[in-house]
């Protein structure tokens, strides 16, 4: 099955998303990481599409979605959450499971908690946090800010692919075809003809807000839904101690938290191999 490609006006922005599966099926929203696009979920969405309608948006400033007008305000979870609410309303999605990698998981946490946008209350049925948690490492954030804020440019797409292979080696095993797919769905051409990653370099303004968006323990503690946190065994973004704390509070204290460590990955597992697909499918099935 191949995805269909769509555009919607949401909270003042033109948003691109791909959709998989029949419209009559239960909905899964899959949201990508900071400097990535919704096409990262192609392999997982194809696996899920027999049983779910899978919606994979590009965040503003990434992929084929419109860039932010005022980066310091637009590139924030408050804005992303309101875009998400408009997206769900436009697609008549009353409830959805949520799968989020890194930033996309944090956005799912914000939406599911419904503290920032109360209209979300009850609309997120379950939450998969792919290598993201209510508390993250400042050292890892500095690393991400350094590479994402100054994206390189190359003369050819194969050169850009070589960069992606190095930068995203922590994603874990990927075939040559998967690396090429990642490169070709993550590339834009500059006015001088060179190619660069498909995002606005200003997305890192999110890390320079006067009021930091992390930690998110208040949001986590507000959850009363099934949660699965998947941590890359070599992740530098979230620590095993943070996972242990998650088990003692919020949904963890209510028996609603499942945690899985993914061998051979750092930040963040690509969700592109059968073992990772099965973890997600089993969780969604159990969540109901």
N, C-alpha and C positions, 0 to 999 in steps of 0.2 A: 504494500500500500504506500502511496505517496501522499504528502500533506497538501492541503489547499492553503493558498496564501491570501491574506485579507488585510484591510486597513480600516481603522475606526478613529473618529475624533473622540478623545477621552480627556477630560479636564483641560481642554484647550490645546491638546497636542494630537498630532496624527500618529497613531500607534500601529505598527505592523505586528501581525501574529500569524503563526501557522497553526492549522487545525488538523487533527487526526481523528478517525473514528466517526461513527454515526451520531447524529445530533440527539438521538433518543437515549443514548447511554449516559451513565453517571459521569460527571465531569472531573477531570484532573487538570489543575493549572500547574504548569512546570515553568519555573522562573530561574533564569541563568545567573551567573556570577558577575562581578563588577565590570570586567572589560570583555565580556563574552556576548553571545547572542542566543536567541531562542533555538537556533538550529543545533546547538549542542545536544539537544534532547531528541534528535531525529531517531537514533537507534532505540532508545528507551520507549519513545512514543509509539514507534512502530510495533513494539512488543505489546504495549498496553492497549493498542487501538481496537483489538477484538472485543474488549470488555469495557472500554472507557472512551469518552470523548476527551481528547487531550488538547489543551490550548497552550501554546508556547509563545508568549509575547517577547518582543524586543523592547527592553527598557528605553525610555527616551535617551537620546545621545548614543545609542548603540544600534548596530545593524541597519535596518530599513526604517526605523522609527525616527520621528523628527528630533532634532537636537534642542536642548534647553535654550530658553530666551535669556534667563538670568541664572547662570550656573550655580551660584551660592545658594539660591532658594530652590531652583528646580531640581537639582541633583540632591535629593533628600528623600528619606523614607516617608515623610509627610506627603510630599507630592506624589511619589510612586504609589502610595496607598490610595490616594484619591483617584489616580488614573486607573488603578485596579478596580475600584468600586464602579467607576463608570463603565469599564470594560465588561464586568460581570453583568451589570444592569442592561447594557446594550445587547448582550448575548442571551439575556433572560436566564442567567445562571443564578439560581437561588442559593445553592450550596455546592461546594467543590472540595475535593481533596487537594492538598498542596504539596508539591515537591519542589524544593528550592536548594540550589547549590550556592554556597557562600552568601553573597549579598542577597540572592533570591530567597534563601532560607530565612535570612533576617527580615526581609520584607514579609514573608509568610508569617513570621512571629508577630510582627507589628499588626498585620491584618487580623490574624486569629485572636489576638488579645483584645482588639477593639477598644483600646484606650485612647488612641489618637483619633480614630474614626469610629464612633459608636455604632454607626450603621452596619458595620461588619459583624456585629454580635450574632453568633449562631450560623454564620455563613461558611466558615471553614470547618470541614468535617474531620480532617486529620492532617497531620503535618510531618513531612519528611525533611529533616535538617541535614543536608549533605555537607559535612565538614564545616559546620557553623554552630555556634552556641551562644548563650546569653552573654558570655565573656570571651574576649579574644585577645591574642597576644599583641602588644604594642610593637614588638620587634617585627612580627610578620606584617603588620599594617604598614610599617615604614618600608618594608621590602616591596609591598604591592604598590604603594604610592610612588616609589622610585621608578618602577618599570611602566606602570600604567599612565603616569603623568607625562612621560616623555616617550611616546611610541616611536619606534624607529621607522625608517623608510628605506625601501630597496628598489632596485631597477626592475626586478622580476618577481613573479609570484613564487617560483621555487625558492628564491632566496628568503622570502618572507616565511614560507613554510619551514625552512631550516631554523629560522628564529623561533617559530612557534614550537617546534620539536624540543628546542632547548628550554624555552621559558615554561612550557607546560609539561615537561617531563614528569613532574609530580602527579599528573592526572592518572598515571599508570599505563599499562599496556594499551597500545593502539596499533592497528595494522597500518601498512603504508597507505591503503585506501582511506582509512579513517583520518590519518593526518592530512591527506590531500583534501578530504571533505572539510575538515576543520579550517584549513587555510582558505579554501575557495568560498566558504561561507563567512569568512571573517576579514575580508579584504576590501579596501576602497582605494581608488586611484586619486592621487593628489594633482593639483593643477600643473605641476611640472612633469607629470607622467609617471612618477614613481608610485609604488604601492605601499600601504601602511595598514595597520589594524583598523577594523571598521567601527571606530568609536570616536567620540569627541574627547580630546585630551583633558577637557575641563571636568570630566566626571569625577576626578579626584578632589574637586572642591568639597565634596561630601565629607571629607576627612578634616576639613578646616573650618567647620562650623563653630560659632561662638559657644553654643551649647552642644556638647558631644552627644551623639546618638547612642553610644555605648557607655556602660553595659546595659543589658536589656533584661535584668532579673525581674523587674516589675512586670514586664510583658510576659515573661515565662511563667511567673507565679500566677498570672491571671488565667492561664490556660486550663481548660477542663475537657480536653480532647485527646485522642491517642496521638503520641509523638514517637517518631523514630529518629534517633540521631546516628548518623553514619560518620565515623571519624577515620580519615586516612591514617594508617598506622605510623606514618612518618610525618604527619601534619605538624607544621610549625604555627598554625593559627589557633588551634584549640588544644588544650592539654588534657591528659587523662584525669587530672584532679578536677577539672571543670566538669567532665562527664560524671564523675562520682558525685559532685555537688548537685548536679541535675537530678540524680536519683533520690536525693533527700528532700526535695522541695518541689513546689508546683505539681505538674502532672506526674513527676517521679514519685512524690510522696503518696499519690493516689493510685499507684500501680498502672499508670497509663503510659509510662516511658519504656521504650525498648532502645538499647544501644548496641551498635555493631561496629567492630573495628575492621577496616578493610586493608588486608595485607597488600604490600607492593605499591601503595599509593601514598602521596603526601596530600597537599592541598591543591585540588580536591578530586576525589574519585570521579572518573568520567561517566560512570553509569552506562558503560558501553559494552559490558561483557555479561554472559549468562548468569554468573553467580550474583552479580549486583542487581541484575534485572529481577532475579528470583526473590531477593530480599525485599525489594520494593513491592513486587506483586503479592507476596505473602502478607506483607504489612497492610496493604490496601484491602485485601480480602478480609483480613481479621478486623480491620477498622469498620467494615460494613458500608 
